[in-house]
Amino acid sequence: MASSSEPEGPRAISWAVTSGKGGVGKSTITVNLALALSTAGKRVLLVDADLGLANVDILLGLTPDQNLQDLLRGDASAFDVIVEGPEGLSVLPSASGISEAEAWHPDDRERLAEELVRLERAFDLILIDTGAGISSKVTDFVLSSDRAFVVAVPEPTSIADAYAMVKVCQASREDLPIGLVVNRARSSREAHDLYEKFNQIVDRFLDASVNKVGHVVDDLAVERSTRSQQPLMLADPGSDAARAIAGLADSLIPVIDGEPRSGPGLFERLADRVGDPQTV
């Protein structure tokens, strides 16, 4: 876990993992990707930003004493709330059952941004597991990040909701790099075809494009690891899905190393969005 002293050095880059639709395995991918990157030597802070249905701590088998709600209320500092997960991963847990009105009171959001901004120099990467949907408590984090990854599965409703998320992001921040991660793919060909069709739709209707990030295969090992409350990368690292996530992490390490670290960071952007009445 990071020290409470003021760290020095470049700020962390921030990546939001989102989906539009729930139930597509977004949190599972985010948790295991964070573990894979941490195992590779990156200093990773995993933020559970699903303020309604938090489950990162469950997927990691953690039982935190405090969570993001304590931070929002001013009852704890950011360093008090962060817990140490496996493989050196740092985790900022959230809490279930927080309504949007409770989670996003302007004073609370301002406190959150001010409290967390000092963390940015303690990590290489802040990986954010957002909630599902396109409400402000999701899009605030996505639009404040350096990069966004949209997770979709080969189902029409998932693809439609992923498109809706890309559309919202494009309307608010055209310069945000967005990548597509295909989950539960039956083959590399299926994942490739989905990406090509999705990108064609984005190009035709939004005059934009999304990056091809990669895919994770459909694998029963994922369900087994979830039931045992053990992350896949630890429970079954030799499984097809775990190897796919490890490969995804390997491909993203050069992106982490090459990402610009100047300019406003995640929490400074978040504070700016909090102060903009059009985003509340």
N, C-alpha and C positions, 0 to 999 in steps of 0.2 A: 504493500500500500504506500501511496505517496506520503511524503513528509508534510507536516503542517507549516514548515518554514517556507518563505517565499522562494520558489525555484527560479533559476535563471536559464536563459536559452530561448530558442525559437518556440513559437506557440505550436500547439498540436494542430494537425489538420482534423477536420470533422467530416464524417460520412454518416448520412442518415439512410437506414434501410427501412423501406416502407412498402406498401402493397396496394392500397386502395381497398381491396377485399380482404376480410379476415379469413383465417382457416387455410392459408396457402403455405404454411410452414415458415413464415417470415422470421419469427423469433428463434426457431430452431436453427435456421441458417445463420442468423446474426450471432447467436451465442457460440456456435461452433466455429464460425469464422473468426470471432474474437479470440477464442482459445488457440486456434491454429496460428494466428498472427503473433499472439503472446508467446507461444512455444518457439516461434521463429526468432524471438528476441526483441520484438517491438514492445514498447511500453503502451499498453492499451487500456483505456478507460471505457468500459461498457456501460452506457446509460440506458436504463429502462425508462423510456419516455411514454410508455402506455399507461396513462394516468387513470384509466378506467378498469383495465383488466391486466394488471401487471403479472408477469409470470417468469421473468428472467431468473429470479432467485429459485423458483421451483425447478426450472430446467437444469440449474447448476447444483441443486441439492443444498442450497444455503438457507439459513434461518437468521436473517439480519435483525438486530435489535431495534434499529431505526431505519427510516426510509425517506424518500423524497418528500413525503407529506410533512415529516418533522422539519425538514429544511424549509418548505414553503411556509410553515407556521412560525418559523423563526425559533424553533425549539432546539435546533442543532445546526452545527456548521457543516459545510460540505465534507470536510475531512473527518468529521464525526460519523457521517452517514456512509461514506465509502467503506466497503468490506473487501477483504482479499479473497479472491476465488482461486480455483486451481491454476497451475502453470503460471503463477505470477500475475494473473489477470486481476485488475481492479474493477469493482462493480459499484455503480450507484443505483441501488434498488428503488423501485417505486412502490406504490400501494394500490391495492384494488379498491374499487368502489368510490373513487373520487369523481364527483360530478364535474361537468365542464365549468359550471359557475364557481365551484370551490377551487378547482385546479387553476383557473385562469383569472382570478381576481387581479386587477392591474397591480396592486401593491405586492401581491405574492410573486408575480412574474418579475417585477423589478428587483425584488429581493433575491429571487433565484438567479437572475443574470449577474447581479453584483457579487453574490456569494461564490458563484462557480467560475467567474472569469479568471480568478487567480490559479485555477487548476490547469489552465491550458498550457503552461510551460512545464508541467510535470510529466507530460505524456507525449508520445509521438502521434497517437491517433485517438480521437474520441469517436467511438462507434455507437450510434444511436439506434435503438430498437423502438420505432415509433408505434403508436396505435394504428388500428385500421381505420379506413375512411378518409374524408377530406375536410374534417372540421379544423378549426383554428388550432386546437391543441395538438394536432398532427402536423399541419402544414407550417406552423410557426417553426418547428424544429427542422423540417425538411428544407424550407426556404432560407434558413439561417446557416445551413451547412455548406461546406466547400463542395460537396458532391453528394448525389443521391443515387441509391440503387432501388429499383422497383422490382419486387418479386412477383412472379406470376406463374400459374400452373396451366397446363394445356386444357383449359375449360373456357367456354365463351364468356361466362360471367366474370371470371378472373381477368381475362384479357380486356374486357370492357372497362372494368374498374381500374386496371392499371393504366389504360388510356386516359381515363378521367383524371387520375393523379398527374400524369404527364401534362395534360391540358392545363390544369390548375397551376402547375409549376411554370409552364411557359408563359401563361398570362401574367404572372407576378414577377418572374425573374428569368428572362430569356438566357442569361449567361450561365445558369446552373447546369453543370454537366450531369446528365442522367444516364444511367446504365440499366440494362435489363438482365435479371437473373431468372432463368427458367428453372423451376423446381418440379420434382416428381416427373421428370421426363423419362419416357420409356426407352429412348435411344438418343444418341447425339444428333441423328437426322431429324427427329421430332423437335428437339430443342432448336436446331438451326432453322428449320422451317417456320417455327413459331416466331423466332426473332425476325426473320426476313419479312413475314407478313405484318408483324407489329410495326416494324420500322417503316414499311410502305404506307401504312395507315397514318402514322405520325407525320411522315413527309407530305402526304397528300393533303391532310386536313389542317395541320399545324405549321407546315413549312419548316419542320425541325427534324432532328434525328436523335436516336438514342444509341448508346454504345453497347456493343455485345460484350457482356462481362463473362458469361459462362453459364453452366447448368449443373444441377444436382440430380442424379438419377433417382427414380422411385425405388425405395429400399425398405423392407420390413424392419431392418435394424434400427431405423429412426424411431418407429413406434415402440420397439422394445426398450430403447434407451430412455424415451420419454416416460414410460411406465415405471422404470426403475429410478427415475430422477437422477440419472447420470447423463452428462452430455455425451453425444455420440463419439466425439473425438477421443474420449477416455474409455467409454464403455466398449466400443467396437471400432478401433482405429483402422482395422483392415477391411471394413465393410466398403461396399461400392460407394455409398453416399459419403462416408468419411474421407475416402480417397479423393472424391470429387471436390469436397470442400477444401482439403489440403492443397489440391492443385489450384483451386481458385485463390487461396491465400498466397501461394507462390507467385501467381501471375500479378497479384495486386501489390506485392512488396515494392517493385520498382516504381509503381504509381505513388506509394507513400513517400518513398525517398525523393521523388522528383516533384512532388506537389509544392507549389509556392506557399511560403509560410509568412508572407508579409501581408499587411493590410488587416482589416478587422477580422477577429476570430468568431467562433460560433456564438459565444455568449454576448459579445458586443453587438453582433447582428441581431441576436434575440432581443436584447434591450432596446435596440432601435425599432424593432417591430412592435414591441410592447408600447412604445411611445407613439406609434402611428395609429390614430383612431381608425383608419381604414382597414387595419389588420386585426382589430379586436373583435 
